[in-house]
Amino acid sequence: MTDRSAIMRAVRSQNTAPERAVRAILRKIAPGYRLYRKDVPGTPDIAYVGRKQAIFVHGCFWHGHDCARGARMPKTNAEYWSAKIARNVARDSRHADELNAKGWNVLIVWECALKDPQSVERRLHAFLSGVKA
């Protein structure tokens, strides 16, 4: 087993540290969310089903954010990673479009935004209150 294989095996897809940080904020301002609802298009990380509100917590690297961490591309096998991240971005866009078409509101919280938890809390509160940011 290579070092890269061990690293990739350790990467979580659910209950990541950024997701847990967002859920900690939500517990204070709007409990009652549901996690990873498979009956909702895109299986959002957090869903308020009755309100038709979905929250995705995206890692900057994995979802192609335009911040420093998201723009950093591995030096080895760069073609593979570029294609993989492009597929992730396309899939995320498809899921958001599908949710919007079904009347859902979608919010994406980027991993890098959690460096300022108060700002994230304000965004979450505005989103859940129906205020357009």
PyRosetta script that sets phi, psi and omega in degrees:
from pyrosetta import init, pose_from_sequence

init()
pose = pose_from_sequence("MTDRSAIMRAVRSQNTAPERAVRAILRKIAPGYRLYRKDVPGTPDIAYVGRKQAIFVHGCFWHGHDCARGARMPKTNAEYWSAKIARNVARDSRHADELNAKGWNVLIVWECALKDPQSVERRLHAFLSGVKA")
pose.set_psi(1, 134.7)
pose.set_omega(1, -179.4)
pose.set_phi(2, -85.2)
pose.set_psi(2, 164.5)
pose.set_omega(2, 176.2)
pose.set_phi(3, -61.7)
pose.set_psi(3, -40.5)
pose.set_omega(3, -179.7)
pose.set_phi(4, -61.2)
pose.set_psi(4, -41.6)
pose.set_omega(4, 179.1)
pose.set_phi(5, -61.2)
pose.set_psi(5, -42.8)
pose.set_omega(5, 179.3)
pose.set_phi(6, -64.3)
pose.set_psi(6, -40.3)
pose.set_omega(6, 179.1)
pose.set_phi(7, -64.5)
pose.set_psi(7, -47.2)
pose.set_omega(7, -177.7)
pose.set_phi(8, -65.3)
pose.set_psi(8, -34.8)
pose.set_omega(8, 179.1)
pose.set_phi(9, -65.7)
pose.set_psi(9, -29.2)
pose.set_omega(9, -178.2)
pose.set_phi(10, -80.3)
pose.set_psi(10, -12.7)
pose.set_omega(10, -178.6)
pose.set_phi(11, -74.5)
pose.set_psi(11, 124.4)
pose.set_omega(11, -177.7)
pose.set_phi(12, -88.8)
pose.set_psi(12, 152.3)
pose.set_omega(12, 175.5)
pose.set_phi(13, -107.7)
pose.set_psi(13, -18.4)
pose.set_omega(13, 178.2)
pose.set_phi(14, -132.7)
pose.set_psi(14, 155.7)
pose.set_omega(14, 179.6)
pose.set_phi(15, 57.2)
pose.set_psi(15, 40.1)
pose.set_omega(15, 178.1)
pose.set_phi(16, -75.1)
pose.set_psi(16, 164.7)
pose.set_omega(16, 179.3)
pose.set_phi(17, -58.8)
pose.set_psi(17, -43.7)
pose.set_omega(17, 176.8)
pose.set_phi(18, -61.8)
pose.set_psi(18, -39.5)
pose.set_omega(18, 178.0)
pose.set_phi(19, -62.6)
pose.set_psi(19, -44.2)
pose.set_omega(19, 180.0)
pose.set_phi(20, -63.3)
pose.set_psi(20, -36.9)
pose.set_omega(20, 178.1)
pose.set_phi(21, -65.0)
pose.set_psi(21, -42.9)
pose.set_omega(21, 178.4)
pose.set_phi(22, -65.3)
pose.set_psi(22, -42.6)
pose.set_omega(22, 179.4)
pose.set_phi(23, -63.6)
pose.set_psi(23, -34.8)
pose.set_omega(23, 177.3)
pose.set_phi(24, -62.5)
pose.set_psi(24, -40.3)
pose.set_omega(24, 177.1)
pose.set_phi(25, -66.4)
pose.set_psi(25, -44.9)
pose.set_omega(25, -177.6)
pose.set_phi(26, -64.7)
pose.set_psi(26, -33.7)
pose.set_omega(26, 178.9)
pose.set_phi(27, -59.4)
pose.set_psi(27, -31.9)
pose.set_omega(27, 179.6)
pose.set_phi(28, -77.3)
pose.set_psi(28, -38.6)
pose.set_omega(28, -171.3)
pose.set_phi(29, -103.9)
pose.set_psi(29, -25.4)
pose.set_omega(29, -176.8)
pose.set_phi(30, -160.6)
pose.set_psi(30, 74.3)
pose.set_omega(30, 176.8)
pose.set_phi(31, -67.2)
pose.set_psi(31, 171.9)
pose.set_omega(31, 177.9)
pose.set_phi(32, 102.0)
pose.set_psi(32, 9.4)
pose.set_omega(32, 178.2)
pose.set_phi(33, -79.0)
pose.set_psi(33, 165.4)
pose.set_omega(33, 176.0)
pose.set_phi(34, -122.0)
pose.set_psi(34, 150.4)
pose.set_omega(34, -176.9)
pose.set_phi(35, -105.8)
pose.set_psi(35, 138.5)
pose.set_omega(35, 168.1)
pose.set_phi(36, 50.2)
pose.set_psi(36, 50.4)
pose.set_omega(36, -179.0)
pose.set_phi(37, -72.3)
pose.set_psi(37, 112.8)
pose.set_omega(37, -178.4)
pose.set_phi(38, -72.2)
pose.set_psi(38, -18.6)
pose.set_omega(38, 178.8)
pose.set_phi(39, -84.1)
pose.set_psi(39, 0.1)
pose.set_omega(39, 177.4)
pose.set_phi(40, -107.6)
pose.set_psi(40, 130.7)
pose.set_omega(40, -178.8)
pose.set_phi(41, -52.8)
pose.set_psi(41, 133.3)
pose.set_omega(41, 178.7)
pose.set_phi(42, 84.9)
pose.set_psi(42, -4.7)
pose.set_omega(42, -178.0)
pose.set_phi(43, 44.1)
pose.set_psi(43, 69.9)
pose.set_omega(43, -177.3)
pose.set_phi(44, -60.0)
pose.set_psi(44, 152.2)
pose.set_omega(44, 178.0)
pose.set_phi(45, -62.1)
pose.set_psi(45, -39.3)
pose.set_omega(45, -179.0)
pose.set_phi(46, -137.6)
pose.set_psi(46, 133.5)
pose.set_omega(46, -179.6)
pose.set_phi(47, -136.8)
pose.set_psi(47, 137.7)
pose.set_omega(47, 168.3)
pose.set_phi(48, -107.9)
pose.set_psi(48, 92.9)
pose.set_omega(48, -169.3)
pose.set_phi(49, -63.5)
pose.set_psi(49, -45.4)
pose.set_omega(49, -178.8)
pose.set_phi(50, -63.0)
pose.set_psi(50, -33.2)
pose.set_omega(50, -180.0)
pose.set_phi(51, -87.0)
pose.set_psi(51, -11.7)
pose.set_omega(51, -174.2)
pose.set_phi(52, 57.5)
pose.set_psi(52, 53.3)
pose.set_omega(52, 178.0)
pose.set_phi(53, -126.1)
pose.set_psi(53, 129.3)
pose.set_omega(53, -178.6)
pose.set_phi(54, -122.2)
pose.set_psi(54, 137.3)
pose.set_omega(54, 178.5)
pose.set_phi(55, -122.4)
pose.set_psi(55, 126.6)
pose.set_omega(55, 175.1)
pose.set_phi(56, -110.3)
pose.set_psi(56, 131.6)
pose.set_omega(56, 176.4)
pose.set_phi(57, -106.5)
pose.set_psi(57, 109.0)
pose.set_omega(57, -173.8)
pose.set_phi(58, -104.0)
pose.set_psi(58, 135.2)
pose.set_omega(58, 169.9)
pose.set_phi(59, -75.8)
pose.set_psi(59, 134.9)
pose.set_omega(59, -173.8)
pose.set_phi(60, -60.0)
pose.set_psi(60, -43.9)
pose.set_omega(60, -178.8)
pose.set_phi(61, -66.4)
pose.set_psi(61, -50.4)
pose.set_omega(61, -172.4)
pose.set_phi(62, -67.8)
pose.set_psi(62, -26.2)
pose.set_omega(62, -175.0)
pose.set_phi(63, -114.3)
pose.set_psi(63, 13.9)
pose.set_omega(63, 170.1)
pose.set_phi(64, 67.6)
pose.set_psi(64, 39.8)
pose.set_omega(64, 178.0)
pose.set_phi(65, -68.3)
pose.set_psi(65, 157.1)
pose.set_omega(65, -177.1)
pose.set_phi(66, -91.7)
pose.set_psi(66, 19.6)
pose.set_omega(66, 175.6)
pose.set_phi(67, -86.2)
pose.set_psi(67, 178.6)
pose.set_omega(67, -177.4)
pose.set_phi(68, -59.6)
pose.set_psi(68, -43.1)
pose.set_omega(68, -179.0)
pose.set_phi(69, -69.4)
pose.set_psi(69, -38.5)
pose.set_omega(69, -179.6)
pose.set_phi(70, -71.6)
pose.set_psi(70, -29.0)
pose.set_omega(70, -178.5)
pose.set_phi(71, -82.5)
pose.set_psi(71, -13.3)
pose.set_omega(71, -178.6)
pose.set_phi(72, -75.3)
pose.set_psi(72, 123.1)
pose.set_omega(72, -178.6)
pose.set_phi(73, -111.5)
pose.set_psi(73, 137.1)
pose.set_omega(73, 178.0)
pose.set_phi(74, -58.8)
pose.set_psi(74, 147.3)
pose.set_omega(74, -179.8)
pose.set_phi(75, -78.0)
pose.set_psi(75, -32.2)
pose.set_omega(75, 179.3)
pose.set_phi(76, -94.2)
pose.set_psi(76, 140.0)
pose.set_omega(76, 177.8)
pose.set_phi(77, 56.9)
pose.set_psi(77, 39.5)
pose.set_omega(77, -174.6)
pose.set_phi(78, -59.2)
pose.set_psi(78, -36.9)
pose.set_omega(78, -179.6)
pose.set_phi(79, -62.2)
pose.set_psi(79, -43.5)
pose.set_omega(79, 178.0)
pose.set_phi(80, -59.7)
pose.set_psi(80, -49.7)
pose.set_omega(80, -176.0)
pose.set_phi(81, -66.0)
pose.set_psi(81, -38.4)
pose.set_omega(81, 178.4)
pose.set_phi(82, -61.5)
pose.set_psi(82, -45.6)
pose.set_omega(82, 179.2)
pose.set_phi(83, -65.6)
pose.set_psi(83, -41.5)
pose.set_omega(83, -179.4)
pose.set_phi(84, -61.8)
pose.set_psi(84, -46.6)
pose.set_omega(84, -179.0)
pose.set_phi(85, -67.4)
pose.set_psi(85, -37.1)
pose.set_omega(85, 176.2)
pose.set_phi(86, -62.0)
pose.set_psi(86, -40.0)
pose.set_omega(86, 176.8)
pose.set_phi(87, -64.4)
pose.set_psi(87, -41.1)
pose.set_omega(87, 178.8)
pose.set_phi(88, -61.7)
pose.set_psi(88, -44.7)
pose.set_omega(88, -179.9)
pose.set_phi(89, -62.2)
pose.set_psi(89, -44.1)
pose.set_omega(89, 179.0)
pose.set_phi(90, -63.2)
pose.set_psi(90, -42.6)
pose.set_omega(90, 179.0)
pose.set_phi(91, -63.3)
pose.set_psi(91, -43.9)
pose.set_omega(91, 179.1)
pose.set_phi(92, -59.9)
pose.set_psi(92, -42.9)
pose.set_omega(92, 179.7)
pose.set_phi(93, -64.0)
pose.set_psi(93, -43.0)
pose.set_omega(93, 177.7)
pose.set_phi(94, -59.6)
pose.set_psi(94, -45.7)
pose.set_omega(94, -178.8)
pose.set_phi(95, -63.5)
pose.set_psi(95, -43.7)
pose.set_omega(95, 179.2)
pose.set_phi(96, -63.1)
pose.set_psi(96, -42.8)
pose.set_omega(96, 179.0)
pose.set_phi(97, -62.0)
pose.set_psi(97, -42.8)
pose.set_omega(97, -179.7)
pose.set_phi(98, -64.7)
pose.set_psi(98, -42.6)
pose.set_omega(98, 178.2)
pose.set_phi(99, -64.4)
pose.set_psi(99, -45.2)
pose.set_omega(99, 178.9)
pose.set_phi(100, -60.2)
pose.set_psi(100, -39.6)
pose.set_omega(100, 179.3)
pose.set_phi(101, -64.2)
pose.set_psi(101, -26.7)
pose.set_omega(101, 179.1)
pose.set_phi(102, -93.5)
pose.set_psi(102, 9.4)
pose.set_omega(102, 176.1)
pose.set_phi(103, 88.8)
pose.set_psi(103, 11.6)
pose.set_omega(103, 179.3)
pose.set_phi(104, -89.0)
pose.set_psi(104, 150.2)
pose.set_omega(104, 170.0)
pose.set_phi(105, -100.6)
pose.set_psi(105, 139.3)
pose.set_omega(105, -174.6)
pose.set_phi(106, -122.8)
pose.set_psi(106, 136.4)
pose.set_omega(106, 174.3)
pose.set_phi(107, -127.2)
pose.set_psi(107, 134.3)
pose.set_omega(107, 174.8)
pose.set_phi(108, -109.9)
pose.set_psi(108, 125.5)
pose.set_omega(108, 174.9)
pose.set_phi(109, -107.2)
pose.set_psi(109, 119.4)
pose.set_omega(109, -179.6)
pose.set_phi(110, -85.7)
pose.set_psi(110, 144.7)
pose.set_omega(110, 179.8)
pose.set_phi(111, -52.0)
pose.set_psi(111, -42.9)
pose.set_omega(111, -177.5)
pose.set_phi(112, -66.4)
pose.set_psi(112, -26.0)
pose.set_omega(112, -179.8)
pose.set_phi(113, -67.0)
pose.set_psi(113, -22.7)
pose.set_omega(113, -177.6)
pose.set_phi(114, -72.0)
pose.set_psi(114, -3.9)
pose.set_omega(114, 172.6)
pose.set_phi(115, -66.8)
pose.set_psi(115, -21.0)
pose.set_omega(115, 177.7)
pose.set_phi(116, -123.0)
pose.set_psi(116, 82.0)
pose.set_omega(116, -174.7)
pose.set_phi(117, -60.5)
pose.set_psi(117, -32.0)
pose.set_omega(117, -180.0)
pose.set_phi(118, -65.6)
pose.set_psi(118, -38.8)
pose.set_omega(118, 177.7)
pose.set_phi(119, -64.8)
pose.set_psi(119, -42.2)
pose.set_omega(119, 178.3)
pose.set_phi(120, -63.3)
pose.set_psi(120, -42.0)
pose.set_omega(120, 179.1)
pose.set_phi(121, -61.0)
pose.set_psi(121, -42.3)
pose.set_omega(121, 178.1)
pose.set_phi(122, -62.6)
pose.set_psi(122, -43.5)
pose.set_omega(122, 179.2)
pose.set_phi(123, -62.6)
pose.set_psi(123, -44.0)
pose.set_omega(123, 179.3)
pose.set_phi(124, -63.1)
pose.set_psi(124, -44.0)
pose.set_omega(124, -179.8)
pose.set_phi(125, -62.4)
pose.set_psi(125, -45.6)
pose.set_omega(125, 178.2)
pose.set_phi(126, -61.5)
pose.set_psi(126, -44.5)
pose.set_omega(126, -179.7)
pose.set_phi(127, -61.2)
pose.set_psi(127, -47.2)
pose.set_omega(127, -177.3)
pose.set_phi(128, -71.0)
pose.set_psi(128, -22.2)
pose.set_omega(128, 177.5)
pose.set_phi(129, -86.7)
pose.set_psi(129, -6.3)
pose.set_omega(129, 179.4)
pose.set_phi(130, 84.9)
pose.set_psi(130, 13.6)
pose.set_omega(130, 179.7)
pose.set_phi(131, -85.1)
pose.set_psi(131, 129.5)
pose.set_omega(131, 178.3)
pose.set_phi(132, -77.4)
pose.set_psi(132, 129.1)
pose.set_omega(132, -178.6)
pose.set_phi(133, -88.2)
pose.dump_pdb("model.pdb")
